[in-house]
């Protein structure tokens, strides 16, 4: 079985390469997804819908990825820098005009049987809003 760190790194590599089907292959069918300051969703279909929405509104690339795992490999955390472009206006947010942003992000994971069963993201929404206004 692959190490937890490798699973997380491969998941982000697929994200950066815009290989969303590959990214989804690292998730359990019943993955729990906690979005930043948003709702908790459950299931791969909900995650797919989230990714489609994100791809519509934002173009993002992650770097300086640091992955930390606990000894059993069941939990992990990642910290990285998100470089993005706000390309299409999202409901309730400022108008998109191609604004660039750079945000530190933290993410927490649970792993079950070599797959990601929970993804919890956090970033500073106020910082993002200041950058895109």
Secondary structure, DSSP 8 states (H G I E B T S, - for coil): ---HHHHHHHHHHHHHTT-HHHHHTTEEEEEEEE-TTS-EEESHHHHHHHHHHHHHHEEEEEEEEEEEE-TTSSEEEEEEEEEEEE-S--TTS---SSEEEEEEEEEEEEEETTEEEEEEEEE-HHHHHHHH-
